[in-house]
Amino acid sequence: MKLLRAAMLMVSLMMVAACAPLTIKGDPAREAQADRVLALTIAGQTDVVLADMPPGLDRATTSTQFAAVRAKLPKTPPPQGRTLGFTRVVGPGGDQYFLTRQYDFPAAVVVTQTQTVKAPDGRWMVFNFNVNSATPAELKANGFTLSGKTPVHYAMLATMIAVTSFIVVTVGFALYRRRWGWAIFSLFGVVSFQLNWGTGAWGVQPIQFYLLGASFVRAASPFAPWIFSVAFPLGAVLFWALGKNTPKPPKAPKKGKAAREPFVSTPDDFSPLAEPTGTSRPPG
């Protein structure tokens, strides 16, 4: 029980560290442009936003879409946003910039995705603008909690701890036995079983490898759920099943070279040399 509590505490601390907001720096001009589009949308100044969009767009349809977006948003000026991610694409379609920003309003969290394109005259124009909004209570469902979870959730967590512990012990024993290849092979698990911690949906990925046989990840967006994964420790199981936990046999001598016999001393090997007998001095 103490081991399980310690493991749960370790997982919780790692998840708290993973939840820490990342500081991503995008293009300041594109960040300011995305903030401006959001502020103008909240204020209902759709015509100003349309002036910064390519002329080929259907203005009537775009105005209707902006009205639908505005209905989801709080009616207060947006707070300071932070960038969750950005991508710049340069190709036949021109120079494009995709930017994702998060804004923490008092009663809602808003995430915007802004796509801008570079016009021939050098101006950056808004080509697409999407908004996702949710209250803190709605986002809490995607967080990590043990309250109100099903036996499947607890089984997944226990299996992850057991598989990772089994792999760590196996790798340590393989290193002790100087089984270097088996130590590397045992580090990974194959065939991933995944669980969406928020909804309880699960799936199987037949071709997937995990270091130490388990993982838990969450995308940068606050709307993304925690995904827990555990894999079958094939290398570690084969290490024990094939008897590779025994000491390695000694190496045979190289072909063409006889093994050197050990030297064994006898008392005669250290006896003093006897004086020769029956000899006489030569005459003077």
N, C-alpha and C positions, 0 to 999 in steps of 0.2 A: 504493500500500500504506500509506503514511504517513497519507493522508487517511482510509482505511478504519479504521485503528487509532485515529485521533483521534475519528472518529465513534462507534466502539464505546465508547471511554472516556467520551464525552459521554453516551451512552445509559445506561451503567452508573451514572454519577454521578447522573443524573436518577432512575433507578430506586431508588438508595439513598435519595435524598431522599424519594421517594414511599413507601418502606417505613417511614419514620420514624413511630412511633406518634403518633396524634392524641390530644389531650386534650379529651374531650367531657364536659361536666358535665350530668348528668341530675338528677332530683329526688333529693336525698340520702335521703329516707325510702323511696322506691321502690328505690333502690340497696341500702340496708340490708336491705330486705325480700327482695330477690332473693338477697343473700348468705346470709341466714338460711335460706331455702328450700334452697339448695344444701348448706349445712352440716348441716341436719337430714336431708336425703336421704342424704348420705354416712354419717351416724351411724345410719341406719336408723330414725329416729323419724318414721315415716310418719304416725302418728296425730296428731302435733302439726301437721304440714303440713295434714292433712285438716281440722283444726279451723279453719284460716284460709281454707278454700275454701267456695264457695256450697253451701248445704244440698241443692240439687237434684241434685248429681252422684251418680253411681253409685259408692258407696264401695268396693265389692269390686273393680270394674273399675279404679278409680283406684289402689287399693293395688297391684294386679298391675302396672300400668304404672309406678308408682314403683319397684317391685322390679326391673323390667327396666332402668330408668334407672340405678339404683344399681349394677347389675352392670357398667356401662360406666365408672364413675367410680373414680378412685384412692381408696384407703382412708385417706387422711390429711386433716387439716383443710385447708380451702381457703385459699390465699394471698390477698393483697390483689388484688381484681379491678379492672378498668378498664372503663369504658363505651365500647362501640363505636357505639351509636346508640340513640335512643329516639323514640317517637311517642306523642302524646296525642291521643285522639279523643273528641270530645264530640258526641253525637248522640242519635237516638231510642233507641239501644241502651244509653244511659247513658254515664258517664264511664269511659274505658278508657285504660290506660297500657301500652305495649309497650316492653320494655327488653331490650337485648342486652349481655351482659357477658362479658369474657374473663378466665380465670384460668390463670396459667402455673404448673402443678405441676412438680416436678422431672422427672417422667418422662412428662408428657402436657400438652397444651394443651386446656382445656375452654372451650367457648363455650355459654352458656345464653341462652335466650329466655324471658322471663317476661312473661305477660300478667296484669294485675291489673285488677279492676273495682271501682268505688266503690259500696258498698252504700247503701241509703236512710238508714242510721244514721250515714253518714260514714266507715265503716271501709273500707279497701282490702283486698279479698279476692283470693287467687290463683285465677285461672280456668284458666290453662294454664302448663305448665312443660316446656320441651324442652331437650335436652342433646346437644351434639356433642363428641366427644372423639377426639384423634389424638395419636400420638407425634411427637416432632420429626422422626424419620426419614420418617414418612408425610407430614408437612407439607412436607418438603424437595422433594418431587416437584412441588409447586405453585410453587416459587421460580424465580427467573430464573437459568439456568445454560446455558452453551454445550456442556457435556459430554454426550455421548451423544445429541445431537440429530440429526434427519434433514435431508436436503438441503432439505426444505420449510421448515424453521425458518430455515436460513441464507438461503434465497431471499427469505423474507418480510422478514428484517432488512435485507438488501441493497436490496430494493425500497423499503422505507420510507425509507432514507437517500437513495436516488437521487431519489425523488419529492419529498421535502422540499427537497433541494438544488435541484432543477429549479424548484420553485415559488419559492424564495427568489431565485434568479437572475432569473427572469421578472418577479417583482414589482419587483425593483430596476431592471431595464431599463425596465419600464413607467413607473416614476416618473421615470427619467431622460428619457424621451421625453414626459413630461407626459401620459401616457395614464391619467388618474386612475381612470376607470371600469374599465378593463382591469386595473389594479393590484388593485382590490378583487375583481373577478371571479376573478382568477388565484390569490387566496389560498386558495380552497377546492377540495377534491376531492369527487367524487361517486361513488356506487356503491362501497360499502365491502366489502372482502375481509378477513375476520377469522380469526384463528388462536388457538386455545387453546394457550398455550405449554407447559402441563403435559402434556396428552393428545395434542396434535397434531391435534385435530379442527378443521375449518375450515368456514366458511359465507360466504354472500354476503348483503348487505343492499342491495337495489336503490335504496331511497330513504333515503339518509343522506349527510350532509355533514361534512367534517372540515377544520378549519383547518390549513393547511400540508400537507394530504393524508395525515396519518398520526397515530396515537395509540397509547398503551399504557396500560391502566388495570387496576386491581385493586380489588375491593371491600374494605371495612374488615375483613372477617372473614379470619382466617388460613387458612381452608379454601378461600377463593376463589382461582382461578388468575389468572395474567396473561393478558389478552386483547390481542393485537396486531392493529391494523387499519391498512389502507392503502387509499387511494381513488384513482380515476383523476383526474389533474390536467386536467380538461376545459378550464377557463379558460386555463391556461398553454399547453396545446397549441393552442387556437384563436388565441391571441395571436400565435404564430409562424406558424401555418398560413395565417392571413388577412393576413399582412404588416403587422400593427399595430406591428411593431418599428421602422418607418420614422418619420422626423420628421413631425409633423402639418403639413398644408399651411397657408399663411398665410390669415388670415380675409379674406373679400371685403368691400369697403366696403358700408356700409349703403345700402339702396335709397333713392333720392331725394337722396343726397349724393354729389357728384362727388368723386373723389379729388383731393386737393391736389397740384398739380404742384410738383416740387422747384424751389427758387430757384437759378439759376445766374448768377453775377456776371460782368460783362465789365469790361474796363479803363475804358470810358466811364462806368461807374456811379460811379467814384471820381475822375474828372478834375475839376480846379478849374473853377469857373464863369468863362467868358470875359467880359472887360469889354465892355460895349456900345459899338459904334462909331457914328460919325456923329452924336454928340450934343454939345450945347454947353451951357455953363452959362447959366442964365437971366440976363438983364441985371440989374445991381445996382441 
